[in-house]
C-alpha cells in the first residue's frame, strides 16, 4: 500500500503580508520590496504582497500603495488583502488584479478583527465580490478561525463549511481555510478538508496552518491526504495575527518545501534562493528566525 501523494503542490507565499503585519517596528519599505523580489526569484508564483487596511489598526501596512505600485509582476499572482469596500476602492486605483477578502467563522473573532459579526461581514462583502468578479478580478476568500477561535473555542465543521459555501455561491475563485491559532490536529485537518474537497471539487482550495503548537507540517501532510495541493506558507515562519492572542507564525515555506521535495512532490522553489530572501528581511525583524531548515542552512555556511 502506498501513500496517495500529488506530483506537484502550489505554494502561496504570505510572508510579505501575513508574515510582517504583526511586527511592531516599521520595516523599511525598500527592505519589503527586496524581500518580495527575492521571493519571486526563488520560484514563488503566487504571493500576498500587502493589505489595504487602516494604518491605525495595522501600522506595518501603511506603505501598501507604494508596495503595490512597485512590486506588481505579470508572471506572478499578486494578491492584496482588503477588509472592506474602502480597501477595495484602493485596489481599483492600482493595476493589481487579485484581491483577498476575509471573514472569521467565529463571531467574536470577527467583531474584534473588523468590528462586525460574521453575517454582517458577509452582507457587506456580497456586492463587493460580485462587482470584483464582474470586473475580471481574481477573488480569494480567507476563512479565519476555521478550526478554533481564541475566544469561542472549537468551531463546528458545519459552520466553517456553511461560510465557505456562501463565498462559493458569490463566485470566489479560491478558498483559503485557516487554522488561525494553530490549534488543529491532523485528524481535524483531514476531516474538514476532505469534506471541503467533496463539497467544492472544482474550486481552488488552499490550506493555511499556523505553527503555534508545532503541528503545521503534520497538518499539511494530513491535508495532502485529503487531496489539498495548495498551501499558504510564510518564509522564515513569520506571522501571527494582531487580533488572535497566542497565534504564532505560519508554516515556514522553507520547511514545507523541504518536506514536500523529500517526498518527491514538485514545488518549483529553489531552497537556496529562498534562504537568501529570508536573509534580506531577517535584520529587520523583532525575533530570530528559528525554523529547522533555516537553522540548518546557517550551520552549513560556517
C-alpha positions in Angstrom: 0.0 0.0 0.0 1.4 3.4 -1.0 0.6 6.9 0.1 -1.7 9.0 -2.1 0.5 12.0 -2.9 0.3 14.6 -5.7 3.1 15.1 -8.2 3.0 18.9 -7.6 2.0 21.4 -5.0 1.4 25.1 -5.3 2.9 27.3 -2.6 1.2 30.7 -1.9 3.8 32.9 -0.1 2.1 35.1 2.6 5.3 36.4 4.2 5.2 40.0 2.9 1.6 40.4 4.3 0.6 37.9 6.9 4.2 37.4 7.9 5.0 41.0 8.6 1.7 42.5 9.8 2.4 41.7 13.4 5.9 43.3 13.5 5.6 46.4 15.8 8.6 48.3 14.5 8.1 49.6 11.0 10.1 47.7 8.4 11.6 49.9 5.7 9.7 49.8 2.5 12.8 49.2 0.5 13.5 46.0 2.5 10.0 44.8 1.9 10.4 45.4 -1.9 13.7 43.5 -1.9 12.1 40.7 0.1 9.3 40.3 -2.4 11.8 40.4 -5.4 14.0 37.7 -3.8 11.0 35.5 -3.0 9.9 35.7 -6.7 13.5 34.8 -7.6 13.3 31.6 -5.6 10.4 30.4 -7.8 7.3 31.7 -5.9 4.5 32.2 -8.4 1.7 33.4 -6.0 2.1 35.7 -3.1 0.3 38.2 -0.8 2.0 41.5 -1.4 0.4 43.6 1.3 -3.0 44.7 2.6 -5.1 47.8 2.2 -6.1 48.2 5.8 -6.2 51.2 8.1 -2.7 52.1 9.3 -4.3 53.0 12.6 -5.0 49.3 13.2 -2.1 47.7 11.3 0.7 50.3 11.1 3.0 47.9 9.3 0.8 48.1 6.2 1.0 51.9 5.9 3.2 51.7 2.8 0.7 49.3 1.0 0.1 51.6 -2.0 3.9 52.0 -2.7 4.4 48.3 -2.3 1.7 47.5 -4.9 2.9 50.2 -7.3 6.5 48.9 -7.2 6.0 45.2 -6.9 3.4 44.0 -9.4 4.7 41.3 -11.7 3.0 39.9 -14.7 4.4 36.4 -14.1 3.1 36.2 -10.5 -0.4 36.2 -9.0 0.0 39.3 -6.8 -2.7 39.3 -4.1 -3.7 42.3 -2.0 -5.8 41.7 1.2 -8.8 44.1 1.7 -11.2 44.1 4.6 -14.0 46.2 3.2 -15.3 48.4 0.4 -12.8 51.2 1.3 -9.9 48.8 0.8 -11.3 47.5 -2.5 -11.6 51.1 -3.8 -7.9 51.5 -3.2 -7.3 48.3 -5.2 -9.3 49.8 -8.1 -6.8 52.6 -8.1 -3.9 50.2 -8.9 -3.1 47.6 -11.6 -3.5 44.7 -9.1 -6.0 42.1 -10.4 -6.1 39.7 -7.4 -8.0 40.5 -4.2 -8.3 38.6 -0.9 -11.2 39.2 1.4 -11.5 37.7 4.8 -14.2 36.7 7.4 -13.9 34.7 10.6 -16.2 31.7 11.3 -16.2 33.0 14.9 -18.4 36.0 15.6 -16.3 37.1 18.5 -13.1 37.0 16.4 -14.7 38.8 13.6 -16.0 41.5 15.9 -12.6 42.1 17.3 -10.9 41.9 13.9 -13.2 44.1 11.8 -15.9 45.2 14.2 -18.6 43.2 12.6 -20.4 39.9 13.2 -19.8 37.2 10.6 -23.2 37.7 8.9 -22.7 41.4 8.8 -19.4 41.0 7.1 -20.9 38.7 4.5 -23.7 41.1 3.8 -21.2 43.8 3.2 -18.9 41.6 1.1 -21.6 40.1 -1.2 -22.0 43.1 -3.6 -18.2 43.8 -3.4 -17.3 40.3 -4.5 -19.9 40.3 -7.3 -18.5 43.6 -8.6 -15.0 42.4 -8.4 -15.9 39.3 -10.4 -17.8 41.3 -13.0 -14.7 43.5 -13.4 -12.5 40.5 -14.0 -10.7 40.2 -10.7 -9.4 37.0 -9.1 -11.0 36.8 -5.7 -9.6 34.8 -2.8 -11.7 34.3 0.3 -9.8 33.8 3.5 -11.7 31.9 6.2 -10.3 32.7 9.6 -10.8 30.6 12.8 -11.9 27.6 10.6 -11.0 25.2 13.4 -10.6 27.0 16.7 -11.1 30.5 18.0 -9.1 32.1 20.8 -12.4 33.4 22.3 -15.0 30.8 21.5 -13.0 27.6 21.3 -13.7 24.9 18.8 -15.7 25.8 15.7 -18.2 23.3 14.3 -17.2 21.9 10.9 -20.6 22.6 9.5 -20.3 26.3 10.4 -17.0 26.5 8.5 -18.4 24.7 5.5 -21.5 26.9 5.5 -19.4 30.0 5.4 -17.3 28.6 2.6 -20.4 27.8 0.7 -21.6 31.4 1.0 -18.4 32.5 -0.6 -18.6 29.9 -3.3 -22.1 31.0 -4.2 -20.8 34.5 -4.6 -18.4 33.3 -7.2 -15.0 33.4 -5.5 -12.1 31.7 -7.2 -10.3 30.4 -4.1 -10.9 29.4 -0.5 -8.0 29.8 1.9 -9.1 28.0 5.0 -7.1 28.9 8.1 -6.2 27.3 11.4 -5.6 30.8 12.7 -4.3 30.0 16.2 -2.5 26.7 15.3 -4.8 24.5 17.4 -6.0 22.0 14.8 -4.8 18.4 15.0 -4.1 16.3 11.9 -7.3 14.2 12.2 -9.3 17.5 12.2 -7.4 18.9 9.2 -8.0 15.7 7.3 -11.7 15.7 8.2 -12.5 19.3 7.3 -10.5 19.4 4.1 -11.9 16.1 2.9 -15.4 17.5 3.3 -14.5 20.7 1.6 -12.9 18.9 -1.3 -16.0 16.8 -1.7 -18.3 19.8 -1.5 -16.3 22.1 -3.8 -14.3 19.7 -6.1 -13.6 22.3 -8.8 -12.6 25.2 -6.7 -9.1 26.2 -5.7 -8.8 25.1 -2.1 -5.9 26.3 0.0 -4.9 25.2 3.5 -3.4 27.8 5.8 -1.8 26.5 9.0 -0.1 28.3 11.9 2.7 26.5 13.8 1.8 27.6 17.3 1.9 24.1 18.6 4.4 22.6 16.1 1.7 20.8 14.2 1.8 22.8 10.9 3.8 20.2 9.0 1.7 17.3 10.3 -1.5 19.2 9.4 -0.1 19.8 5.9 0.6 16.1 5.5 -3.0 15.4 6.6 -4.4 17.9 4.2 -2.3 16.3 1.4 -4.0 13.0 2.2 -7.4 14.8 1.9 -6.5 15.9 -1.6 -5.3 19.5 -1.0 -2.5 20.7 -3.3 -2.3 24.3 -2.4 -0.8 25.7 0.8 -0.2 29.2 2.3 3.2 29.4 3.9 5.5 32.2 5.1 9.2 32.4 4.6 11.0 32.2 7.9 7.8 31.0 9.6 6.9 34.7 10.0 3.4 35.7 11.0 0.7 35.9 13.7 -2.5 37.9 13.9 -2.9 41.1 16.0 -6.4 40.0 16.9 -5.7 36.4 17.7 -3.9 36.1 21.0 -1.4 33.3 21.1 -1.2 32.8 17.4 2.3 32.0 16.3 3.9 32.2 12.8 2.7 30.5 9.7 4.0 27.2 8.4 7.5 28.0 7.3 7.9 28.0 3.5 11.4 26.5 3.7 10.4 23.6 6.0 7.3 22.9 3.9 9.2 22.9 0.6 11.9 20.7 2.1 9.4 18.2 3.3 7.5 18.1 0.0 10.5 17.8 -2.1 11.9 15.0 0.1 8.6 13.2 -0.6 9.1 13.6 -4.4 6.5 16.4 -4.7 7.5 19.2 -7.0 7.2 22.8 -5.7 9.3 24.7 -8.2 11.0 26.6 -5.4 14.8 26.9 -5.0 15.6 26.5 -1.3 19.0 28.2 -1.6 17.4 31.3 -3.1 14.5 31.1 -0.6 17.0 31.3 2.3 18.6 34.3 0.6 15.2 36.0 0.6 14.9 35.3 4.3 18.4 36.8 4.9 17.1 40.1 3.4 14.3 40.5 5.9 15.8 38.9 8.9 17.8 42.0 10.2 14.5 44.0 10.4 12.6 41.5 12.5 11.8 41.6 16.2 12.6 37.9 16.7 15.1 35.5 15.3 14.4 33.0 12.5 14.3 29.6 14.2 12.8 27.3 11.6 14.5 23.9 11.1 15.7 24.4 7.6 16.9 27.9 8.1 18.9 27.0 11.1 20.5 24.1 9.2 21.3 26.4 6.3 23.1 28.8 8.7 25.1 25.9 10.2 26.3 24.8 6.7 27.6 28.3 6.0 30.0 28.2 8.9 
